[in-house]
Structure formats: C-alpha cells, structure tokens
Amino acid sequence: MTKYIMPYKYLDHQADIGILGEGESWSEAFEEAARAMFNLIGKQEEKVAIELKNVEIEVSAKDIETLFVEWLNELLAQRDLTGLFFSDFKISEIKKTGDVYKLQGQAFGLPFSEENFVRGLDVKAATYGGLKCEKKEGNYSCQCILDI
C-alpha cells in the first residue's frame, strides 16, 4: 500500500516564505516545489483555450541541494525571459556524472496576462535559507526559503 504524501507545503518564515516539495523521487519533489512556488506567484482565473508553451530547462550543481535552488531560480529566470506563467513541470532526468548533478526538464505555461491570471506574491528568488533535501524511507523532500 502506497502511503499518501502531501505533494507540497508552505513553511512559516518571519519575512519571506518557505516551500517544501515531496515525492517518491527527487524529480517529483523538485516538480512539487516548483508548483508550490508558482502557486504563490499567481493563479489562473479560468481554463484558457490556449495551448501551453514549453521551455527546456537544464541546470547543474555540485550537490542535490544546490541543484534544487538552481532549478527554482532557472524557472524564475525563464518566467522573466519568456513572459510565461508556468503551471506544469516535468523533469526527465536528474543524474550524477562524476562530481556534478545534472537536471533536464521542461516547464509548461501560458503567456501571463491580467485577464487570465490573478497575481499573487512577487517571488524574486529561491535562497539557500532553510535549504534541506533528504530521502527517508523511500520518500524524497526538498525545502528552501523564497525571497518575496
């Protein structure tokens, strides 16, 4: 029997806000944290009949924790570069090659417009504050503080 895991959570912080992504793999935990982050940024008003656009995401880092922060910050950078509001994420691979972790994935979204979205918080960056990634009993989790 598979134990139900809440896919993401928000963490209390004095000035900013923390996110926690959980899943049955590093990929799932990273994807859920991205969903949590973009859920803070805004919400889609209604179903929009526009095909989602996808953006390729590739990041690398020396360890899984740094890779997590790099993933989230690359998503924020792509949001700013493309003008897309991302609502879905798919990591095709997280692998360690030598001393480097590499992530390949995609983010899917729609052009942000005031008519289609309710604006939330202005998330500036994922930080190393409260950063922790761990694997326990087959469950993976990653958390950090977002600068808002």
Backbone as a printed PyTorch tensor [residue, N CA C, xyz], in Angstrom:
tensor([[[  0.8410,  -1.1720,   0.0000],
         [  0.0000,   0.0000,   0.0000],
         [  0.8910,   1.2410,   0.0000]],

        [[  0.6320,   2.1540,  -0.9310],
         [  1.4020,   3.3840,  -1.0350],
         [  0.8920,   4.3980,  -0.0310]],

        [[  1.8030,   4.9670,   0.7140],
         [  1.4520,   5.9790,   1.6960],
         [  1.2160,   7.3030,   0.9690]],

        [[  0.0950,   7.9860,   1.2760],
         [ -0.2160,   9.2630,   0.6430],
         [  0.7180,  10.3300,   1.1920]],

        [[  1.2890,  11.1040,   0.2970],
         [  2.1840,  12.1920,   0.6630],
         [  1.5770,  13.4830,   0.1410]],

        [[  1.4630,  14.4860,   0.9940],
         [  1.0440,  15.8040,   0.5260],
         [  2.1530,  16.3060,  -0.3810]],

        [[  1.8640,  16.6200,  -1.6460],
         [  2.9290,  16.9270,  -2.6030],
         [  3.7450,  18.1710,  -2.3080]],

        [[  3.1120,  19.2180,  -1.7540],
         [  3.9000,  20.3800,  -1.3580],
         [  3.2550,  21.0750,  -0.1720]],

        [[  4.0870,  21.8580,   0.5330],
         [  3.6220,  22.5700,   1.7220],
         [  4.3020,  23.9280,   1.7720]],

        [[  3.7090,  24.8390,   2.5560],
         [  4.3270,  26.1270,   2.8100],
         [  4.8620,  26.1270,   4.2370]],

        [[  5.9960,  26.7760,   4.4240],
         [  6.6640,  26.8050,   5.7140],
         [  6.6600,  28.2370,   6.2550]],

        [[  6.4560,  28.3960,   7.5340],
         [  6.4690,  29.7150,   8.1540],
         [  7.8690,  30.3000,   8.1380]],

        [[  7.9430,  31.6210,   7.9270],
         [  9.2040,  32.3480,   7.9540],
         [  8.8650,  33.7810,   8.3340]],

        [[  9.7690,  34.4650,   9.0260],
         [  9.4860,  35.8150,   9.5190],
         [  9.1830,  36.8170,   8.4080]],

        [[ 10.0020,  36.8750,   7.3760],
         [  9.8380,  37.8960,   6.3450],
         [  9.4730,  37.3160,   4.9860]],

        [[  9.8980,  36.1280,   4.7100],
         [  9.6840,  35.5170,   3.4080],
         [  8.7550,  34.3150,   3.5730]],

        [[  8.8620,  33.3530,   2.6780],
         [  8.0210,  32.1560,   2.7910],
         [  8.8230,  30.9430,   2.3560]],

        [[  8.6130,  29.8410,   3.0440],
         [  9.2950,  28.6040,   2.6990],
         [  8.3810,  27.6810,   1.9180]],

        [[  8.9980,  26.8640,   1.0840],
         [  8.2560,  25.8340,   0.3610],
         [  8.9120,  24.4860,   0.6180]],

        [[  8.0990,  23.4540,   0.5340],
         [  8.5680,  22.0860,   0.7140],
         [  7.9000,  21.2400,  -0.3550]],

        [[  8.7030,  20.5820,  -1.1820],
         [  8.1780,  19.6590,  -2.1870],
         [  8.5090,  18.2450,  -1.7710]],

        [[  7.5300,  17.3280,  -1.9250],
         [  7.7400,  15.9280,  -1.5570],
         [  7.3010,  15.0240,  -2.6970]],

        [[  7.9120,  13.8510,  -2.7650],
         [  7.5300,  12.8810,  -3.7820],
         [  8.2470,  11.5640,  -3.5800]],

        [[  8.0530,  10.6850,  -4.5330],
         [  8.6710,   9.3680,  -4.4770],
         [ 10.0100,   9.3250,  -5.2100]],

        [[ 10.4850,  10.4930,  -5.6690],
         [ 11.8010,  10.6250,  -6.3220],
         [ 12.2410,  12.0760,  -6.1790]],

        [[ 13.5230,  12.3400,  -6.4850],
         [ 13.9930,  13.7270,  -6.4770],
         [ 13.1970,  14.5340,  -7.4950]],

        [[ 12.9380,  13.9370,  -8.6590],
         [ 12.1900,  14.6460,  -9.7030],
         [ 10.8240,  15.0920,  -9.2060]],

        [[ 10.0900,  14.2050,  -8.5620],
         [  8.7640,  14.5570,  -8.0460],
         [  8.8450,  15.6490,  -6.9840]],

        [[  9.8140,  15.5660,  -6.0940],
         [  9.9650,  16.5790,  -5.0460],
         [ 10.2760,  17.9410,  -5.6650]],

        [[ 11.1560,  17.9750,  -6.6640],
         [ 11.5030,  19.2230,  -7.3480],
         [ 10.2810,  19.7850,  -8.0810]],

        [[  9.5420,  18.9330,  -8.7810],
         [  8.3560,  19.3730,  -9.5260],
         [  7.3100,  19.9550,  -8.5850]],

        [[  7.0830,  19.3100,  -7.4440],
         [  6.0880,  19.7940,  -6.4890],
         [  6.5060,  21.1270,  -5.8750]],

        [[  7.7850,  21.3010,  -5.6130],
         [  8.2600,  22.5850,  -5.0860],
         [  8.0420,  23.6910,  -6.1230]],

        [[  8.2550,  23.3830,  -7.3980],
         [  8.0120,  24.3640,  -8.4600],
         [  6.5300,  24.7390,  -8.5050]],

        [[  5.6500,  23.7490,  -8.3540],
         [  4.2110,  24.0270,  -8.3140],
         [  3.8690,  24.9410,  -7.1360]],

        [[  4.4610,  24.6530,  -5.9820],
         [  4.2180,  25.4780,  -4.7990],
         [  4.6660,  26.9160,  -5.0550]],

        [[  5.8300,  27.0840,  -5.6560],
         [  6.3660,  28.4190,  -5.9170],
         [  5.4600,  29.1870,  -6.8810]],

        [[  5.0620,  28.5420,  -7.9810],
         [  4.2310,  29.2520,  -8.9530],
         [  2.8050,  29.4480,  -8.4570]],

        [[  2.3470,  28.6140,  -7.5560],
         [  1.0290,  28.8290,  -6.9410],
         [  1.0370,  30.1040,  -6.0960]],

        [[  2.1780,  30.4500,  -5.5380],
         [  2.3130,  31.7020,  -4.7980],
         [  2.3300,  32.9100,  -5.7360]],

        [[  2.9190,  32.7320,  -6.9060],
         [  3.0900,  33.8260,  -7.8680],
         [  1.7480,  34.2470,  -8.4660]],

        [[  0.8780,  33.2870,  -8.7110],
         [ -0.4110,  33.6340,  -9.2920],
         [ -1.2680,  32.4160,  -9.5120]],

        [[ -2.5020,  32.6980,  -9.9120],
         [ -3.4520,  31.6270, -10.1810],
         [ -4.1800,  31.9360, -11.4710]],

        [[ -4.4160,  30.9000, -12.2480],
         [ -5.1600,  31.0520, -13.4900],
         [ -6.6310,  31.2840, -13.1550]],

        [[ -7.2400,  32.3160, -13.7390],
         [ -8.6430,  32.6710, -13.4780],
         [ -9.6010,  31.5600, -13.8880]],

        [[ -9.4250,  31.0680, -15.0800],
         [-10.3120,  30.0480, -15.6360],
         [ -9.5200,  29.2670, -16.6710]],

        [[-10.1080,  28.2060, -17.1530],
         [ -9.4280,  27.4320, -18.1880],
         [ -9.3210,  28.2750, -19.4440]],

        [[ -8.1260,  28.4860, -19.9200],
         [ -7.8750,  29.2900, -21.1020],
         [ -7.6390,  28.3480, -22.2710]],

        [[ -8.2900,  28.6170, -23.3700],
         [ -8.1830,  27.7350, -24.5440],
         [ -6.9700,  28.1110, -25.3860]],

        [[ -5.8240,  28.1110, -24.7460],
         [ -4.5590,  28.3790, -25.4310],
         [ -3.6380,  27.2080, -25.1300]],

        [[ -2.9500,  26.7410, -26.1380],
         [ -2.0400,  25.6180, -25.9410],
         [ -0.8490,  26.0560, -25.0800]],

        [[ -0.5050,  25.2230, -24.1180],
         [  0.6450,  25.5130, -23.2650],
         [  1.9250,  25.5310, -24.0830]],

        [[  2.7900,  26.4640, -23.7630],
         [  4.1170,  26.5210, -24.3960],
         [  5.0950,  25.8520, -23.4390]],

        [[  6.1210,  25.2320, -24.0050],
         [  7.1010,  24.5930, -23.1330],
         [  8.4770,  25.2210, -23.3040]],

        [[  9.2170,  25.2060, -22.2130],
         [ 10.5760,  25.7380, -22.1620],
         [ 11.4740,  24.6390, -21.6170]],

        [[ 12.5690,  24.3800, -22.3140],
         [ 13.5570,  23.4000, -21.8500],
         [ 14.3640,  24.0050, -20.7100]],

        [[ 14.5660,  23.2130, -19.6740],
         [ 15.3280,  23.6510, -18.5060],
         [ 16.4840,  22.6840, -18.2870]],

        [[ 17.6890,  23.2250, -18.2010],
         [ 18.8770,  22.4240, -17.8830],
         [ 19.6930,  23.1910, -16.8530]],

        [[ 19.9920,  22.5190, -15.7550],
         [ 20.8410,  23.1120, -14.7230],
         [ 21.7840,  22.0380, -14.1870]],

        [[ 22.8660,  22.5000, -13.5910],
         [ 23.8140,  21.5670, -12.9690],
         [ 24.3440,  22.1970, -11.6860]],

        [[ 24.8230,  21.3270, -10.7920],
         [ 25.3250,  21.7910,  -9.4990],
         [ 26.1840,  20.7100,  -8.8610]],

        [[ 26.8780,  21.0860,  -7.8060],
         [ 27.7950,  20.1720,  -7.1220],
         [ 27.0840,  19.1870,  -6.2020]],

        [[ 25.8530,  19.5270,  -5.7660],
         [ 25.1080,  18.6260,  -4.8840],
         [ 23.6090,  18.7900,  -5.1310]],

        [[ 22.8170,  17.9040,  -4.5750],
         [ 21.3800,  17.8800,  -4.8370],
         [ 20.6900,  19.1280,  -4.2760]],

        [[ 21.1520,  19.6430,  -3.1420],
         [ 20.5620,  20.8390,  -2.5590],
         [ 20.7680,  22.0550,  -3.4610]],

        [[ 21.9840,  22.2250,  -3.9440],
         [ 22.2660,  23.3480,  -4.8390],
         [ 21.5090,  23.1880,  -6.1540]],

        [[ 21.3700,  21.9590,  -6.6290],
         [ 20.6150,  21.6950,  -7.8530],
         [ 19.1600,  22.1360,  -7.6740]],

        [[ 18.5890,  21.8810,  -6.5110],
         [ 17.2200,  22.2720,  -6.2010],
         [ 17.0460,  23.7880,  -6.3270]],

        [[ 17.9400,  24.5440,  -5.7160],
         [ 17.8720,  26.0090,  -5.7770],
         [ 18.0920,  26.4880,  -7.2130]],

        [[ 19.0310,  25.8860,  -7.9160],
         [ 19.2920,  26.2580,  -9.3170],
         [ 18.0610,  26.0230, -10.1820]],

        [[ 17.3650,  24.8910,  -9.9880],
         [ 16.1340,  24.5620, -10.7120],
         [ 15.0870,  25.6580, -10.5150]],

        [[ 14.8140,  25.9980,  -9.2660],
         [ 13.7950,  27.0010,  -8.9710],
         [ 14.1810,  28.3700,  -9.5310]],

        [[ 15.4410,  28.7520,  -9.3980],
         [ 15.8740,  30.0550,  -9.9030],
         [ 15.8810,  30.1050, -11.4270]],

        [[ 16.1770,  28.9960, -12.0800],
         [ 16.1070,  28.9610, -13.5410],
         [ 14.6610,  29.1030, -14.0090]],

        [[ 13.7230,  28.5090, -13.2830],
         [ 12.3060,  28.6790, -13.6220],
         [ 11.8940,  30.1520, -13.4960]],

        [[ 12.3480,  30.8270, -12.4520],
         [ 12.0410,  32.2480, -12.2900],
         [ 12.6830,  33.0680, -13.4050]],

        [[ 13.9030,  32.7350, -13.7810],
         [ 14.5780,  33.4370, -14.8810],
         [ 13.8250,  33.2460, -16.1870]],

        [[ 13.3900,  32.0110, -16.4510],
         [ 12.6460,  31.7400, -17.6850],
         [ 11.2830,  32.4360, -17.6780]],

        [[ 10.6690,  32.5400, -16.5200],
         [  9.4160,  33.2970, -16.4000],
         [  9.6320,  34.7290, -16.8590]],

        [[ 10.7240,  35.3380, -16.3920],
         [ 11.0130,  36.7230, -16.7430],
         [ 11.4130,  36.8690, -18.2080]],

        [[ 12.1700,  35.9230, -18.7260],
         [ 12.6320,  35.9890, -20.1220],
         [ 11.5200,  35.7300, -21.1300]],

        [[ 10.6230,  34.8020, -20.8150],
         [  9.5990,  34.3890, -21.7800],
         [  8.2390,  35.0380, -21.5550]],

        [[  8.0110,  35.5800, -20.3540],
         [  6.7040,  36.1400, -20.0320],
         [  5.6440,  35.0750, -19.7990]],

        [[  6.0910,  33.8390, -19.5520],
         [  5.1500,  32.7450, -19.3350],
         [  4.8950,  32.5280, -17.8520]],

        [[  3.6730,  32.1530, -17.5400],
         [  3.3170,  31.7040, -16.1960],
         [  3.2870,  30.1830, -16.2530]],

        [[  4.1940,  29.5360, -15.5460],
         [  4.3090,  28.0800, -15.5990],
         [  3.3270,  27.4180, -14.6410]],

        [[  2.6840,  26.3740, -15.1330],
         [  1.7140,  25.6570, -14.3110],
         [  1.9950,  24.1650, -14.2220]],

        [[  2.8970,  23.6840, -15.0540],
         [  3.2360,  22.2680, -15.0070],
         [  4.7250,  22.0950, -15.2670]],

        [[  5.2840,  21.0380, -14.7080],
         [  6.7180,  20.8140, -14.7630],
         [  6.9800,  19.3310, -14.9530]],

        [[  7.9650,  19.0080, -15.7610],
         [  8.3200,  17.6060, -15.9740],
         [  9.8410,  17.5020, -16.0530]],

        [[ 10.4050,  16.8300, -15.0650],
         [ 11.8440,  16.5820, -15.0670],
         [ 12.0630,  15.2130, -15.6950]],

        [[ 12.7950,  15.1960, -16.7860],
         [ 13.0520,  13.9280, -17.4640],
         [ 14.2380,  13.1870, -16.8530]],

        [[ 15.1450,  13.9570, -16.2280],
         [ 16.3300,  13.2810, -15.6930],
         [ 17.0450,  14.1350, -14.6530]],

        [[ 17.4020,  13.4900, -13.5690],
         [ 18.3680,  14.0250, -12.6130],
         [ 19.4170,  12.9410, -12.4620]],

        [[ 20.6430,  13.2610, -12.8140],
         [ 21.6960,  12.2530, -12.7160],
         [ 22.9900,  12.8860, -12.2180]],

        [[ 23.8080,  12.0360, -11.6400],
         [ 25.1200,  12.4690, -11.1750],
         [ 26.1560,  11.9180, -12.1350]],

        [[ 26.9400,  12.8250, -12.7010],
         [ 28.0280,  12.4470, -13.6000],
         [ 29.3140,  12.9790, -12.9900]],

        [[ 30.1510,  12.0700, -12.5250],
         [ 31.3670,  12.4970, -11.8250],
         [ 30.9830,  13.2000, -10.5400]],

        [[ 31.4110,  14.4540, -10.4050],
         [ 31.1150,  15.2430,  -9.2080],
         [ 29.9750,  16.2380,  -9.4220]],

        [[ 29.2400,  16.0940, -10.5320],
         [ 28.2220,  17.0860, -10.8760],
         [ 26.8480,  16.4370, -11.0380]],

        [[ 25.8500,  17.0500, -10.4300],
         [ 24.4550,  16.6540, -10.6350],
         [ 23.9090,  17.4640, -11.8050]],

        [[ 23.1660,  16.8040, -12.6920],
         [ 22.5690,  17.4800, -13.8430],
         [ 21.0840,  17.1910, -13.8900]],

        [[ 20.3270,  18.2170, -14.2440],
         [ 18.8820,  18.1100, -14.3590],
         [ 18.4770,  18.5450, -15.7610]],

        [[ 17.6100,  17.7600, -16.3760],
         [ 16.9960,  18.1250, -17.6500],
         [ 15.4900,  18.0240, -17.4700]],

        [[ 14.7860,  19.0510, -17.8960],
         [ 13.3440,  19.0260, -17.7590],
         [ 12.6810,  20.0840, -18.6020]],

        [[ 11.3920,  20.2310, -18.3680],
         [ 10.5910,  21.2090, -19.0850],
         [  9.6240,  21.8900, -18.1330]],

        [[  9.3110,  23.1280, -18.4720],
         [  8.2580,  23.8750, -17.7840],
         [  7.2190,  24.2400, -18.8300]],

        [[  5.9510,  24.1230, -18.4670],
         [  4.8530,  24.3810, -19.3980],
         [  4.0260,  25.5380, -18.8690]],

        [[  3.7030,  26.4830, -19.7410],
         [  2.9260,  27.6130, -19.2790],
         [  2.2550,  28.4020, -20.3710]],

        [[  1.5730,  29.4440, -19.9230],
         [  0.8320,  30.3510, -20.7940],
         [  1.4020,  31.7500, -20.6550]],

        [[  1.2520,  32.5690, -21.7050],
         [  1.6570,  33.9720, -21.5630],
         [  0.8610,  34.6160, -20.4300]],

        [[  1.5530,  35.3140, -19.5660],
         [  0.8910,  35.9590, -18.4310],
         [  0.1170,  37.1690, -18.9340]],

        [[ -1.1460,  37.2530, -18.5480],
         [ -1.9500,  38.4440, -18.8540],
         [ -2.8750,  38.7030, -17.6680]],

        [[ -3.1660,  39.9720, -17.4470],
         [ -4.0180,  40.3660, -16.3220],
         [ -5.4320,  39.8060, -16.4550]],

        [[ -5.8740,  39.5380, -17.7080],
         [ -7.2180,  38.9970, -17.9160],
         [ -7.3280,  37.5410, -17.4820]],

        [[ -6.2590,  36.7960, -17.6140],
         [ -6.3060,  35.3550, -17.3830],
         [ -5.7770,  34.9080, -16.0240]],

        [[ -5.0870,  35.7940, -15.3020],
         [ -4.4320,  35.3820, -14.0710],
         [ -4.6850,  36.3710, -12.9420]],

        [[ -4.7390,  35.8400, -11.7400],
         [ -4.7720,  36.6610, -10.5350],
         [ -3.3520,  36.6710, -10.0050]],

        [[ -2.7870,  37.8470,  -9.9160],
         [ -1.3970,  37.9750,  -9.4690],
         [ -1.3150,  37.7200,  -7.9670]],

        [[ -0.2710,  36.9890,  -7.5810],
         [ -0.0360,  36.6840,  -6.1710],
         [  1.1720,  37.4430,  -5.6670]],

        [[  2.0810,  36.7210,  -5.0400],
         [  3.2980,  37.3150,  -4.4850],
         [  4.3610,  37.4720,  -5.5620]],

        [[  5.2230,  38.4510,  -5.3730],
         [  6.3560,  38.6430,  -6.2810],
         [  7.5310,  37.8430,  -5.7330]],

        [[  7.7140,  36.6380,  -6.2590],
         [  8.8310,  35.8000,  -5.8270],
         [ 10.0590,  36.2210,  -6.6190]],

        [[ 11.0890,  36.6860,  -5.9000],
         [ 12.3040,  37.1820,  -6.5370],
         [ 13.3290,  36.0850,  -6.7560]],

        [[ 13.4530,  35.1720,  -5.7750],
         [ 14.4880,  34.1360,  -5.8820],
         [ 14.2650,  33.0390,  -4.8560]],

        [[ 14.7780,  31.8650,  -5.1860],
         [ 14.9040,  30.7830,  -4.2100],
         [ 16.2510,  30.9920,  -3.5310]],

        [[ 16.2820,  30.8420,  -2.2100],
         [ 17.5160,  31.1150,  -1.4670],
         [ 18.0570,  29.8330,  -0.8310]],

        [[ 19.2210,  29.9610,  -0.2500],
         [ 19.8310,  28.8430,   0.4670],
         [ 19.3570,  28.7920,   1.9210]],

        [[ 18.5540,  29.7620,   2.3110],
         [ 17.9900,  29.7720,   3.6550],
         [ 17.0550,  28.5880,   3.8480]],

        [[ 17.2140,  27.8800,   4.9510],
         [ 16.3620,  26.7330,   5.2510],
         [ 16.4890,  25.5870,   4.2770]],

        [[ 17.5390,  25.6050,   3.4700],
         [ 17.7150,  24.5920,   2.4220],
         [ 17.9940,  23.2200,   3.0280]],

        [[ 17.1810,  22.2550,   2.6040],
         [ 17.3800,  20.8800,   3.0640],
         [ 16.7220,  19.9340,   2.0570]],

        [[ 17.4590,  18.9440,   1.6340],
         [ 16.9220,  17.8730,   0.7950],
         [ 17.2770,  16.5590,   1.4810]],

        [[ 16.2760,  15.6930,   1.6030],
         [ 16.5560,  14.4200,   2.2540],
         [ 15.6810,  13.3060,   1.6930]],

        [[ 16.2040,  12.0930,   1.8790],
         [ 15.4870,  10.8850,   1.4740],
         [ 15.2800,  10.0510,   2.7300]],

        [[ 13.9960,   9.7460,   3.0150],
         [ 13.6560,   8.9340,   4.1850],
         [ 12.6340,   7.8950,   3.7790]],

        [[ 12.9590,   6.6410,   4.0050],
         [ 12.0270,   5.5360,   3.7830],
         [ 11.3510,   5.6080,   2.4120]],

        [[ 12.1300,   5.9010,   1.3730],
         [ 11.6060,   5.9430,   0.0130],
         [ 10.8800,   7.2220,  -0.3590]],

        [[ 10.8140,   8.1740,   0.5620],
         [ 10.2050,   9.4730,   0.2790],
         [ 11.3020,  10.5240,   0.1730]],

        [[ 11.1470,  11.4200,  -0.7810],
         [ 12.1280,  12.4670,  -1.0350],
         [ 11.4860,  13.8120,  -0.7130]],

        [[ 12.2670,  14.7080,  -0.1430],
         [ 11.7610,  16.0480,   0.1380],
         [ 12.8690,  17.0700,  -0.0180]],

        [[ 12.4650,  18.2550,  -0.4780],
         [ 13.3810,  19.3970,  -0.5930],
         [ 12.6450,  20.6470,  -0.1680]],

        [[ 13.3440,  21.4910,   0.5580],
         [ 12.7410,  22.7360,   1.0230],
         [ 13.7420,  23.8690,   0.9710]],

        [[ 13.2240,  25.0730,   0.8590],
         [ 14.0410,  26.2850,   0.9360],
         [ 13.1330,  27.4750,   1.1880]],

        [[ 13.7500,  28.6250,   1.4290],
         [ 13.0330,  29.8680,   1.6410],
         [ 13.0520,  30.6510,   0.3230]],

        [[ 11.8850,  31.2080,  -0.0300],
         [ 11.7760,  32.0630,  -1.2140],
         [ 11.8640,  33.5220,  -0.7840]],

        [[ 12.6210,  34.3160,  -1.5150],
         [ 12.7280,  35.7490,  -1.2890],
         [ 11.5440,  36.4180,  -1.9760]],

        [[ 10.6680,  37.0360,  -1.1840],
         [  9.4940,  37.6940,  -1.7700],
         [  9.5260,  39.1930,  -1.5240]]])
